Amino acid sequence: MIGVQLINFREKSLLLFCGILLCGCVTTNPSIERKNYFPWENDTGYTQVVKNGNTLYISGITSEKASFENQVDDIYTNIKKILSDYNVGTDAIVKEVIFTTDIEKLKSAIPIRKAYFDGKYPSSSWVEVKRLWSESHFLEVELVVVLP
């Protein structure tokens, strides 16, 4: 009988511990801030920038410019505008993911992209995809930024 009570005590203790642990994981973080930059973000159901503590998560930024090179320039110009709202430059970008429909054109646009970084480049992944949101989009850039 004592053995059964000991097992029940262990099981109850484990369940209580797991419950406490899960409750700690479910709490919401009131320090999360969200900022939209374009009117269609709410229609689509996402936020351009989410700030959690000193980290910014920037959703994929695209461009409607006609050429690949102009889209690269436009996207990084918009990135700099967003970063200026947080009083940082591109050196605060720690992670960059570029989705492109043409990896060879992205390679040829490296000098345009590099001009925005002043020699301090983020960790990056460049991925060729079949298509982006709009057929007119040649690339989309998402970022993780660490604020001072």
C-alpha positions as CSV (number, residue, x, y, z in Angstrom):
1,M,0.0,0.0,0.0
2,I,2.9,2.4,0.8
3,G,4.4,1.6,-2.6
4,V,1.2,2.6,-4.4
5,Q,0.9,5.8,-2.4
6,L,4.6,6.7,-3.2
7,I,3.9,6.1,-6.9
8,N,0.8,8.3,-6.8
9,F,2.7,11.0,-5.0
10,R,5.5,10.9,-7.7
11,E,2.9,11.0,-10.5
12,K,1.0,13.9,-8.8
13,S,4.3,15.8,-8.2
14,L,5.3,15.3,-11.8
15,L,1.9,16.5,-13.1
16,L,2.1,19.5,-10.8
17,F,5.6,20.4,-12.0
18,C,4.6,20.1,-15.6
19,G,1.5,22.2,-15.0
20,I,3.6,25.0,-13.4
21,L,6.1,24.8,-16.2
22,L,3.4,25.0,-18.9
23,C,1.7,28.0,-17.2
24,G,5.0,29.8,-17.3
25,C,5.3,29.1,-21.0
26,V,1.8,30.3,-21.9
27,T,2.0,33.8,-20.4
28,T,2.0,36.6,-22.9
29,N,4.8,39.1,-23.2
30,P,3.5,42.7,-22.9
31,S,6.9,44.0,-24.1
32,I,6.2,42.9,-27.7
33,E,5.6,45.8,-30.0
34,R,4.3,45.7,-33.5
35,K,4.6,48.3,-36.2
36,N,3.0,48.4,-39.6
37,Y,4.6,50.4,-42.5
38,F,2.1,49.6,-45.3
39,P,-1.7,49.8,-45.3
40,W,-2.2,46.4,-46.8
41,E,-0.4,44.6,-43.9
42,N,-3.5,44.3,-41.8
43,D,-5.5,43.1,-44.9
44,T,-2.9,40.4,-45.5
45,G,-2.6,39.6,-41.8
46,Y,0.9,40.3,-40.8
47,T,3.1,43.0,-39.2
48,Q,6.2,44.4,-41.0
49,V,8.2,44.8,-37.7
50,V,7.9,43.0,-34.4
51,K,10.1,44.2,-31.5
52,N,10.7,41.9,-28.6
53,G,13.1,43.3,-26.1
54,N,16.1,44.5,-28.1
55,T,15.4,42.4,-31.1
56,L,13.5,43.4,-34.3
57,Y,12.0,40.9,-36.6
58,I,11.4,42.4,-40.0
59,S,9.1,40.6,-42.4
60,G,10.0,40.1,-46.0
61,I,10.4,43.4,-47.8
62,T,9.7,43.5,-51.6
63,S,9.6,46.2,-54.3
64,E,7.5,47.0,-57.3
65,K,10.3,48.6,-59.2
66,A,10.8,47.4,-62.8
67,S,14.3,46.0,-62.8
68,F,16.1,43.6,-60.5
69,E,18.8,46.2,-59.6
70,N,16.2,48.8,-58.8
71,Q,14.3,46.4,-56.6
72,V,17.5,45.7,-54.6
73,D,18.1,49.4,-54.2
74,D,14.5,50.1,-53.2
75,I,14.3,47.3,-50.7
76,Y,17.5,48.4,-48.9
77,T,16.4,52.0,-49.0
78,N,13.2,50.9,-47.2
79,I,15.3,48.8,-44.8
80,K,17.4,51.9,-43.9
81,K,14.2,53.9,-43.3
82,I,12.8,51.3,-40.9
83,L,16.1,51.0,-39.1
84,S,16.2,54.8,-38.7
85,D,12.9,54.6,-36.7
86,Y,14.9,52.6,-34.2
87,N,18.0,54.8,-34.4
88,V,20.3,52.1,-35.8
89,G,21.9,51.4,-39.2
90,T,22.5,48.3,-41.2
91,D,25.3,47.2,-38.9
92,A,22.6,46.2,-36.4
93,I,21.3,43.6,-38.8
94,V,22.5,40.2,-37.5
95,K,20.5,37.9,-39.8
96,E,19.3,38.4,-43.4
97,V,17.4,35.9,-45.6
98,I,16.9,36.8,-49.2
99,F,14.4,34.9,-51.3
100,T,14.9,35.5,-55.0
101,T,13.5,34.2,-58.3
102,D,16.9,34.5,-59.9
103,I,20.0,33.7,-57.9
104,E,22.3,34.7,-60.7
105,K,20.8,38.2,-60.9
106,L,21.2,38.5,-57.1
107,K,24.9,37.6,-57.5
108,S,25.3,40.3,-60.1
109,A,23.6,42.8,-57.7
110,I,26.1,42.1,-54.9
111,P,27.8,45.5,-55.3
112,I,24.4,47.3,-54.9
113,R,23.6,45.4,-51.7
114,K,27.0,45.7,-50.2
115,A,26.9,49.5,-50.5
116,Y,24.3,49.5,-47.8
117,F,26.5,47.7,-45.2
118,D,29.7,49.7,-44.8
119,G,31.7,46.4,-44.6
120,K,29.7,45.0,-41.6
121,Y,27.7,42.2,-43.2
122,P,25.0,40.1,-41.4
123,S,24.7,36.4,-41.4
124,S,22.9,35.7,-44.6
125,S,21.0,33.0,-46.5
126,W,20.1,33.4,-50.2
127,V,17.4,31.1,-51.5
128,E,16.1,30.8,-55.0
129,V,12.4,30.2,-55.2
130,K,10.0,29.6,-58.0
131,R,7.8,32.6,-57.2
132,L,7.1,35.3,-54.6
133,W,3.9,37.0,-53.5
134,S,3.6,39.0,-56.8
135,E,5.0,37.8,-60.1
136,S,6.6,41.3,-60.4
137,H,8.7,40.7,-57.3
138,F,12.2,39.5,-58.0
139,L,13.4,39.3,-54.4
140,E,12.2,39.6,-50.8
141,V,14.4,40.3,-47.8
142,E,13.6,39.5,-44.2
143,L,15.8,40.5,-41.3
144,V,16.6,40.1,-37.6
145,V,18.1,43.2,-36.0
146,V,19.6,43.6,-32.5
147,L,19.2,47.0,-31.0
148,P,21.9,48.4,-28.6
